[in-house]
Amino acid sequence: MKQLLILSGKGGTGKTTVASAFIQLAAAKAYADCDVDAPNLHLVRPLASPAKVADYYGMGKALIDEETCINCGSCRQHCRFEAIKESDGKYEVDVFACEGCGVCEAICPVGAVVLQPDVAGELRVYKDKDIFSTARLKMGSGTSGKLVTEVKKQLKDETENLDIDLSVIDGSPGIGCPVIASLSGVDMVLIVAEPSLSGISDMERIIKLAQGFSLKLAVCVNKYDTNPDLTHKIEAFCREHGLPFAGKIPFDAKALKATNQGQSIIEVDCSAGRAVTEVYSNTMNVLNKE
């Protein structure tokens, strides 16, 4: 099964809009939302079956046993995250600041500090005629990269014995841990760029990151007509660096309306839908090229 990952260097470029269109155009039977901090692919994909839900456990959180604690303050002194607070001579842990590093547990002279398992998020998989893997990270948790890995593993496990040619993965914006985890093991990356100065800068960063994985790459521009000059600059950048340019998608009010109604832009007659169909065709040519 080939994996196509759709990324953007910044949020708001239309990455999920493109991903949902690709899922429909490919009639994909397997797909995933790896933007675990703010998953929203489910908003434009029908979910016919109830989800199979599982808790995801992160690094754990420190817990101080008041009866064993001798109030020496060593744990607070060595906590680099300032997660241990002192009040009326007693010490307690701020679970939102605790990163689960375990220094306090190791440094405590009387063993009053232990790391307790902590639910850091929730994994969901929907199984009907399609397989949809997704997750949501709990607020304040910092293990988004590991949760992305679990989302991809969950998709792989559910499709292992099925005859599926392609899976489409909606990744996270940026270049952080969840993006790096998303890149692992995929066959190709489509980067959705926007014609703005920040959009171009972030596009260049995500291209550099993806090239470190030696993956097939292609670039498309969404809302290209909002700044034709910068769109030309993106096309020139791709030519200069030998990157396939998959196409341009115009800004389209009908596309916004479709998204707000929980529809893919392929489901309505609009210029953005016609343009993304061409982008899809060009992307598949790159993916399937030996």
KOLMILO-861535 format. One record per residue (C-alpha): residue number from 1; residue in one letter; x negated, y negated, z. Coordinates in steps of 0.05 Angstrom, whole numbers, plus 5000, padded with zeros to 4 digits. Last residue first. Example, Ala and Ser with C-alpha at 12.3 -4.5 7.8 and 13.67 -1.06 7.14 Angstrom:
// residues 2
<i: 2	aa: S	u: 4727	v: 5021	w: 5143> $
<i: 1	aa: A	u: 4754	v: 5090	w: 5156> $
// end
This chain:
// residues 290
<i: 290	aa: E	u: 4815	v: 4909	w: 4775> $
<i: 289	aa: K	u: 4871	v: 4859	w: 4765> $
<i: 288	aa: N	u: 4932	v: 4878	w: 4806> $
<i: 287	aa: L	u: 4927	v: 4821	w: 4857> $
<i: 286	aa: V	u: 4908	v: 4769	w: 4805> $
<i: 285	aa: N	u: 4966	v: 4787	w: 4759> $
<i: 284	aa: M	u: 5012	v: 4790	w: 4820> $
<i: 283	aa: T	u: 4993	v: 4718	w: 4837> $
<i: 282	aa: N	u: 5008	v: 4694	w: 4766> $
<i: 281	aa: S	u: 5078	v: 4726	w: 4768> $
<i: 280	aa: Y	u: 5092	v: 4698	w: 4837> $
<i: 279	aa: V	u: 5072	v: 4628	w: 4817> $
<i: 278	aa: E	u: 5118	v: 4634	w: 4757> $
<i: 277	aa: T	u: 5176	v: 4654	w: 4802> $
<i: 276	aa: V	u: 5157	v: 4597	w: 4849> $
<i: 275	aa: A	u: 5170	v: 4548	w: 4792> $
<i: 274	aa: R	u: 5239	v: 4574	w: 4777> $
<i: 273	aa: G	u: 5258	v: 4572	w: 4851> $
<i: 272	aa: A	u: 5231	v: 4502	w: 4859> $
<i: 271	aa: S	u: 5271	v: 4478	w: 4798> $
<i: 270	aa: C	u: 5336	v: 4503	w: 4829> $
<i: 269	aa: D	u: 5390	v: 4555	w: 4816> $
<i: 268	aa: V	u: 5398	v: 4586	w: 4885> $
<i: 267	aa: E	u: 5379	v: 4655	w: 4912> $
<i: 266	aa: I	u: 5306	v: 4648	w: 4893> $
<i: 265	aa: I	u: 5299	v: 4590	w: 4941> $
<i: 264	aa: S	u: 5311	v: 4641	w: 4997> $
<i: 263	aa: Q	u: 5372	v: 4629	w: 5039> $
<i: 262	aa: G	u: 5383	v: 4614	w: 5112> $
<i: 261	aa: Q	u: 5429	v: 4554	w: 5100> $
<i: 260	aa: N	u: 5374	v: 4505	w: 5119> $
<i: 259	aa: T	u: 5328	v: 4540	w: 5070> $
<i: 258	aa: A	u: 5379	v: 4532	w: 5014> $
<i: 257	aa: K	u: 5389	v: 4458	w: 5029> $
<i: 256	aa: L	u: 5314	v: 4446	w: 5028> $
<i: 255	aa: A	u: 5307	v: 4482	w: 4962> $
<i: 254	aa: K	u: 5364	v: 4441	w: 4933> $
<i: 253	aa: A	u: 5326	v: 4378	w: 4953> $
<i: 252	aa: D	u: 5267	v: 4400	w: 4909> $
<i: 251	aa: F	u: 5195	v: 4380	w: 4914> $
<i: 250	aa: P	u: 5160	v: 4413	w: 4856> $
<i: 249	aa: I	u: 5122	v: 4479	w: 4857> $
<i: 248	aa: K	u: 5055	v: 4484	w: 4821> $
<i: 247	aa: G	u: 5017	v: 4544	w: 4796> $
<i: 246	aa: A	u: 4974	v: 4605	w: 4811> $
<i: 245	aa: F	u: 4906	v: 4571	w: 4805> $
<i: 244	aa: P	u: 4853	v: 4626	w: 4804> $
<i: 243	aa: L	u: 4789	v: 4603	w: 4839> $
<i: 242	aa: G	u: 4725	v: 4593	w: 4800> $
<i: 241	aa: H	u: 4697	v: 4539	w: 4846> $
<i: 240	aa: E	u: 4700	v: 4482	w: 4797> $
<i: 239	aa: R	u: 4766	v: 4505	w: 4767> $
<i: 238	aa: C	u: 4797	v: 4510	w: 4837> $
<i: 237	aa: F	u: 4772	v: 4441	w: 4856> $
<i: 236	aa: A	u: 4799	v: 4412	w: 4791> $
<i: 235	aa: E	u: 4868	v: 4440	w: 4806> $
<i: 234	aa: I	u: 4865	v: 4410	w: 4876> $
<i: 233	aa: K	u: 4845	v: 4342	w: 4848> $
<i: 232	aa: H	u: 4901	v: 4345	w: 4797> $
<i: 231	aa: T	u: 4949	v: 4356	w: 4855> $
<i: 230	aa: L	u: 4917	v: 4296	w: 4889> $
<i: 229	aa: D	u: 4935	v: 4253	w: 4829> $
<i: 228	aa: P	u: 5005	v: 4283	w: 4823> $
<i: 227	aa: N	u: 5025	v: 4262	w: 4894> $
<i: 226	aa: T	u: 5096	v: 4279	w: 4913> $
<i: 225	aa: D	u: 5100	v: 4318	w: 4848> $
<i: 224	aa: Y	u: 5061	v: 4377	w: 4876> $
<i: 223	aa: K	u: 5113	v: 4393	w: 4929> $
<i: 222	aa: N	u: 5077	v: 4460	w: 4937> $
<i: 221	aa: V	u: 5010	v: 4473	w: 4906> $
<i: 220	aa: C	u: 4985	v: 4543	w: 4891> $
<i: 219	aa: V	u: 4918	v: 4575	w: 4905> $
<i: 218	aa: A	u: 4891	v: 4645	w: 4891> $
<i: 217	aa: L	u: 4841	v: 4689	w: 4928> $
<i: 216	aa: K	u: 4817	v: 4761	w: 4924> $
<i: 215	aa: L	u: 4781	v: 4778	w: 4989> $
<i: 214	aa: S	u: 4707	v: 4778	w: 5007> $
<i: 213	aa: F	u: 4723	v: 4767	w: 5082> $
<i: 212	aa: G	u: 4679	v: 4705	w: 5085> $
<i: 211	aa: Q	u: 4717	v: 4679	w: 5025> $
<i: 210	aa: A	u: 4779	v: 4675	w: 5069> $
<i: 209	aa: L	u: 4745	v: 4626	w: 5117> $
<i: 208	aa: K	u: 4718	v: 4581	w: 5062> $
<i: 207	aa: I	u: 4787	v: 4580	w: 5029> $
<i: 206	aa: I	u: 4819	v: 4563	w: 5096> $
<i: 205	aa: R	u: 4772	v: 4504	w: 5105> $
<i: 204	aa: E	u: 4781	v: 4478	w: 5034> $
<i: 203	aa: M	u: 4857	v: 4481	w: 5042> $
<i: 202	aa: D	u: 4852	v: 4442	w: 5108> $
<i: 201	aa: S	u: 4815	v: 4385	w: 5073> $
<i: 200	aa: I	u: 4863	v: 4386	w: 5015> $
<i: 199	aa: G	u: 4924	v: 4384	w: 5060> $
<i: 198	aa: S	u: 4894	v: 4328	w: 5103> $
<i: 197	aa: L	u: 4885	v: 4286	w: 5041> $
<i: 196	aa: S	u: 4954	v: 4304	w: 5014> $
<i: 195	aa: P	u: 4976	v: 4346	w: 4956> $
<i: 194	aa: E	u: 5000	v: 4408	w: 4993> $
<i: 193	aa: A	u: 4967	v: 4476	w: 4992> $
<i: 192	aa: V	u: 4995	v: 4546	w: 4994> $
<i: 191	aa: I	u: 4938	v: 4595	w: 4996> $
<i: 190	aa: L	u: 4951	v: 4664	w: 4967> $
<i: 189	aa: V	u: 4907	v: 4717	w: 5000> $
<i: 188	aa: M	u: 4892	v: 4785	w: 4972> $
<i: 187	aa: D	u: 4879	v: 4857	w: 4992> $
<i: 186	aa: V	u: 4890	v: 4853	w: 5067> $
<i: 185	aa: G	u: 4850	v: 4891	w: 5119> $
<i: 184	aa: S	u: 4833	v: 4834	w: 5166> $
<i: 183	aa: L	u: 4859	v: 4768	w: 5142> $
<i: 182	aa: S	u: 4916	v: 4766	w: 5193> $
<i: 181	aa: A	u: 4868	v: 4773	w: 5252> $
<i: 180	aa: I	u: 4828	v: 4714	w: 5225> $
<i: 179	aa: V	u: 4892	v: 4674	w: 5218> $
<i: 178	aa: P	u: 4914	v: 4691	w: 5289> $
<i: 177	aa: C	u: 4846	v: 4671	w: 5316> $
<i: 176	aa: G	u: 4843	v: 4602	w: 5284> $
<i: 175	aa: I	u: 4839	v: 4577	w: 5212> $
<i: 174	aa: G	u: 4903	v: 4536	w: 5205> $
<i: 173	aa: P	u: 4974	v: 4559	w: 5191> $
<i: 172	aa: S	u: 4996	v: 4629	w: 5211> $
<i: 171	aa: G	u: 5009	v: 4685	w: 5163> $
<i: 170	aa: D	u: 5070	v: 4710	w: 5124> $
<i: 169	aa: I	u: 5052	v: 4780	w: 5103> $
<i: 168	aa: V	u: 5080	v: 4813	w: 5040> $
<i: 167	aa: S	u: 5075	v: 4889	w: 5034> $
<i: 166	aa: L	u: 5067	v: 4924	w: 4968> $
<i: 165	aa: D	u: 5069	v: 4994	w: 4938> $
<i: 164	aa: I	u: 5114	v: 5031	w: 4987> $
<i: 163	aa: D	u: 5123	v: 5106	w: 4986> $
<i: 162	aa: L	u: 5136	v: 5117	w: 5060> $
<i: 161	aa: N	u: 5096	v: 5160	w: 5108> $
<i: 160	aa: E	u: 5054	v: 5104	w: 5138> $
<i: 159	aa: T	u: 5108	v: 5051	w: 5133> $
<i: 158	aa: E	u: 5127	v: 5045	w: 5207> $
<i: 157	aa: D	u: 5055	v: 5054	w: 5231> $
<i: 156	aa: K	u: 5028	v: 5002	w: 5182> $
<i: 155	aa: L	u: 5081	v: 4950	w: 5202> $
<i: 154	aa: Q	u: 5066	v: 4962	w: 5276> $
<i: 153	aa: K	u: 4992	v: 4956	w: 5264> $
<i: 152	aa: K	u: 5003	v: 4889	w: 5229> $
<i: 151	aa: V	u: 5045	v: 4862	w: 5287> $
<i: 150	aa: E	u: 4994	v: 4890	w: 5337> $
<i: 149	aa: T	u: 4937	v: 4853	w: 5302> $
<i: 148	aa: V	u: 4978	v: 4790	w: 5305> $
<i: 147	aa: L	u: 4986	v: 4801	w: 5380> $
<i: 146	aa: K	u: 4911	v: 4806	w: 5388> $
<i: 145	aa: G	u: 4900	v: 4740	w: 5352> $
<i: 144	aa: S	u: 4955	v: 4705	w: 5392> $
<i: 143	aa: T	u: 4922	v: 4722	w: 5459> $
<i: 142	aa: G	u: 4929	v: 4655	w: 5493> $
<i: 141	aa: S	u: 4995	v: 4658	w: 5531> $
<i: 140	aa: G	u: 5026	v: 4593	w: 5555> $
<i: 139	aa: M	u: 5093	v: 4605	w: 5522> $
<i: 138	aa: K	u: 5102	v: 4679	w: 5506> $
<i: 137	aa: L	u: 5080	v: 4699	w: 5437> $
<i: 136	aa: R	u: 5135	v: 4721	w: 5390> $
<i: 135	aa: A	u: 5131	v: 4782	w: 5345> $
<i: 134	aa: T	u: 5146	v: 4807	w: 5275> $
<i: 133	aa: S	u: 5150	v: 4870	w: 5233> $
<i: 132	aa: F	u: 5203	v: 4878	w: 5179> $
<i: 131	aa: I	u: 5214	v: 4946	w: 5146> $
<i: 130	aa: D	u: 5267	v: 4946	w: 5092> $
<i: 129	aa: K	u: 5328	v: 4991	w: 5078> $
<i: 128	aa: D	u: 5340	v: 4986	w: 5153> $
<i: 127	aa: K	u: 5284	v: 4981	w: 5203> $
<i: 126	aa: Y	u: 5272	v: 4917	w: 5242> $
<i: 125	aa: V	u: 5210	v: 4913	w: 5285> $
<i: 124	aa: R	u: 5200	v: 4867	w: 5344> $
<i: 123	aa: L	u: 5140	v: 4856	w: 5390> $
<i: 122	aa: E	u: 5148	v: 4810	w: 5450> $
<i: 121	aa: G	u: 5097	v: 4767	w: 5484> $
<i: 120	aa: A	u: 5046	v: 4759	w: 5539> $
<i: 119	aa: V	u: 5076	v: 4806	w: 5591> $
<i: 118	aa: D	u: 5025	v: 4807	w: 5647> $
<i: 117	aa: P	u: 4989	v: 4866	w: 5677> $
<i: 116	aa: Q	u: 4960	v: 4845	w: 5745> $
<i: 115	aa: L	u: 4888	v: 4826	w: 5756> $
<i: 114	aa: V	u: 4867	v: 4832	w: 5829> $
<i: 113	aa: V	u: 4842	v: 4783	w: 5881> $
<i: 112	aa: A	u: 4834	v: 4800	w: 5955> $
<i: 111	aa: G	u: 4774	v: 4845	w: 5944> $
<i: 110	aa: V	u: 4738	v: 4821	w: 6006> $
<i: 109	aa: P	u: 4678	v: 4784	w: 5976> $
<i: 108	aa: C	u: 4718	v: 4756	w: 5917> $
<i: 107	aa: I	u: 4670	v: 4745	w: 5859> $
<i: 106	aa: A	u: 4693	v: 4801	w: 5813> $
<i: 105	aa: E	u: 4767	v: 4787	w: 5820> $
<i: 104	aa: C	u: 4756	v: 4712	w: 5812> $
<i: 103	aa: V	u: 4715	v: 4724	w: 5749> $
<i: 102	aa: G	u: 4770	v: 4768	w: 5718> $
<i: 101	aa: C	u: 4779	v: 4729	w: 5653> $
<i: 100	aa: G	u: 4854	v: 4732	w: 5658> $
<i: 99	aa: E	u: 4864	v: 4664	w: 5626> $
<i: 98	aa: C	u: 4899	v: 4632	w: 5686> $
<i: 97	aa: A	u: 4927	v: 4563	w: 5672> $
<i: 96	aa: F	u: 5000	v: 4584	w: 5664> $
<i: 95	aa: V	u: 4994	v: 4634	w: 5721> $
<i: 94	aa: D	u: 4973	v: 4580	w: 5770> $
<i: 93	aa: V	u: 4941	v: 4624	w: 5823> $
<i: 92	aa: E	u: 4947	v: 4615	w: 5898> $
<i: 91	aa: Y	u: 4900	v: 4597	w: 5955> $
<i: 90	aa: K	u: 4920	v: 4580	w: 6026> $
<i: 89	aa: G	u: 4890	v: 4526	w: 6070> $
<i: 88	aa: D	u: 4952	v: 4483	w: 6068> $
<i: 87	aa: S	u: 4951	v: 4485	w: 5992> $
<i: 86	aa: E	u: 4893	v: 4507	w: 5949> $
<i: 85	aa: K	u: 4899	v: 4519	w: 5874> $
<i: 84	aa: I	u: 4867	v: 4571	w: 5829> $
<i: 83	aa: A	u: 4875	v: 4560	w: 5754> $
<i: 82	aa: E	u: 4819	v: 4509	w: 5748> $
<i: 81	aa: F	u: 4800	v: 4542	w: 5681> $
<i: 80	aa: R	u: 4727	v: 4551	w: 5700> $
<i: 79	aa: C	u: 4745	v: 4589	w: 5763> $
<i: 78	aa: H	u: 4681	v: 4596	w: 5804> $
<i: 77	aa: Q	u: 4698	v: 4547	w: 5860> $
<i: 76	aa: R	u: 4770	v: 4571	w: 5864> $
<i: 75	aa: C	u: 4749	v: 4643	w: 5873> $
<i: 74	aa: S	u: 4697	v: 4625	w: 5925> $
<i: 73	aa: G	u: 4747	v: 4586	w: 5967> $
<i: 72	aa: C	u: 4730	v: 4624	w: 6031> $
<i: 71	aa: N	u: 4804	v: 4631	w: 6050> $
<i: 70	aa: I	u: 4795	v: 4700	w: 6081> $
<i: 69	aa: C	u: 4845	v: 4732	w: 6033> $
<i: 68	aa: T	u: 4869	v: 4801	w: 6054> $
<i: 67	aa: E	u: 4938	v: 4779	w: 6079> $
<i: 66	aa: E	u: 4946	v: 4727	w: 6024> $
<i: 65	aa: D	u: 4935	v: 4778	w: 5969> $
<i: 64	aa: I	u: 4914	v: 4735	w: 5909> $
<i: 63	aa: L	u: 4940	v: 4753	w: 5839> $
<i: 62	aa: A	u: 4902	v: 4741	w: 5775> $
<i: 61	aa: K	u: 4938	v: 4747	w: 5709> $
<i: 60	aa: G	u: 4933	v: 4800	w: 5655> $
<i: 59	aa: M	u: 4896	v: 4797	w: 5588> $
<i: 58	aa: G	u: 4958	v: 4808	w: 5545> $
<i: 57	aa: Y	u: 5015	v: 4857	w: 5549> $
<i: 56	aa: Y	u: 5064	v: 4861	w: 5492> $
<i: 55	aa: D	u: 5135	v: 4882	w: 5510> $
<i: 54	aa: A	u: 5172	v: 4925	w: 5459> $
<i: 53	aa: V	u: 5235	v: 4913	w: 5419> $
<i: 52	aa: K	u: 5266	v: 4956	w: 5365> $
<i: 51	aa: A	u: 5308	v: 4906	w: 5328> $
<i: 50	aa: P	u: 5381	v: 4913	w: 5311> $
<i: 49	aa: S	u: 5395	v: 4926	w: 5237> $
<i: 48	aa: A	u: 5421	v: 4879	w: 5183> $
<i: 47	aa: L	u: 5369	v: 4824	w: 5190> $
<i: 46	aa: P	u: 5377	v: 4779	w: 5130> $
<i: 45	aa: R	u: 5313	v: 4741	w: 5114> $
<i: 44	aa: V	u: 5311	v: 4664	w: 5114> $
<i: 43	aa: L	u: 5312	v: 4652	w: 5189> $
<i: 42	aa: H	u: 5273	v: 4716	w: 5201> $
<i: 41	aa: L	u: 5212	v: 4684	w: 5170> $
<i: 40	aa: N	u: 5211	v: 4635	w: 5228> $
<i: 39	aa: P	u: 5156	v: 4657	w: 5276> $
<i: 38	aa: A	u: 5126	v: 4600	w: 5317> $
<i: 37	aa: D	u: 5066	v: 4623	w: 5358> $
<i: 36	aa: V	u: 5069	v: 4693	w: 5327> $
<i: 35	aa: D	u: 5058	v: 4668	w: 5256> $
<i: 34	aa: C	u: 5044	v: 4739	w: 5234> $
<i: 33	aa: D	u: 5113	v: 4750	w: 5202> $
<i: 32	aa: A	u: 5113	v: 4817	w: 5167> $
<i: 31	aa: Y	u: 5138	v: 4851	w: 5104> $
<i: 30	aa: A	u: 5155	v: 4920	w: 5078> $
<i: 29	aa: K	u: 5206	v: 4940	w: 5026> $
<i: 28	aa: A	u: 5188	v: 4884	w: 4979> $
<i: 27	aa: A	u: 5238	v: 4870	w: 4924> $
<i: 26	aa: A	u: 5178	v: 4835	w: 4892> $
<i: 25	aa: L	u: 5219	v: 4773	w: 4877> $
<i: 24	aa: Q	u: 5255	v: 4776	w: 4944> $
<i: 23	aa: I	u: 5192	v: 4783	w: 4985> $
<i: 22	aa: F	u: 5157	v: 4730	w: 4942> $
<i: 21	aa: A	u: 5213	v: 4680	w: 4956> $
<i: 20	aa: S	u: 5208	v: 4692	w: 5031> $
<i: 19	aa: A	u: 5133	v: 4681	w: 5028> $
<i: 18	aa: V	u: 5140	v: 4617	w: 4988> $
<i: 17	aa: T	u: 5188	v: 4587	w: 5038> $
<i: 16	aa: T	u: 5143	v: 4612	w: 5094> $
<i: 15	aa: K	u: 5083	v: 4575	w: 5066> $
<i: 14	aa: G	u: 5121	v: 4511	w: 5053> $
<i: 13	aa: T	u: 5064	v: 4463	w: 5069> $
<i: 12	aa: G	u: 5091	v: 4445	w: 5138> $
<i: 11	aa: G	u: 5035	v: 4472	w: 5180> $
<i: 10	aa: K	u: 4962	v: 4467	w: 5159> $
<i: 9	aa: G	u: 4910	v: 4507	w: 5121> $
<i: 8	aa: S	u: 4963	v: 4551	w: 5090> $
<i: 7	aa: L	u: 4968	v: 4626	w: 5085> $
<i: 6	aa: I	u: 5004	v: 4681	w: 5047> $
<i: 5	aa: L	u: 4976	v: 4751	w: 5055> $
<i: 4	aa: L	u: 4988	v: 4804	w: 5002> $
<i: 3	aa: Q	u: 4977	v: 4875	w: 5027> $
<i: 2	aa: K	u: 4971	v: 4933	w: 4979> $
<i: 1	aa: M	u: 5000	v: 5000	w: 5000> $
// end
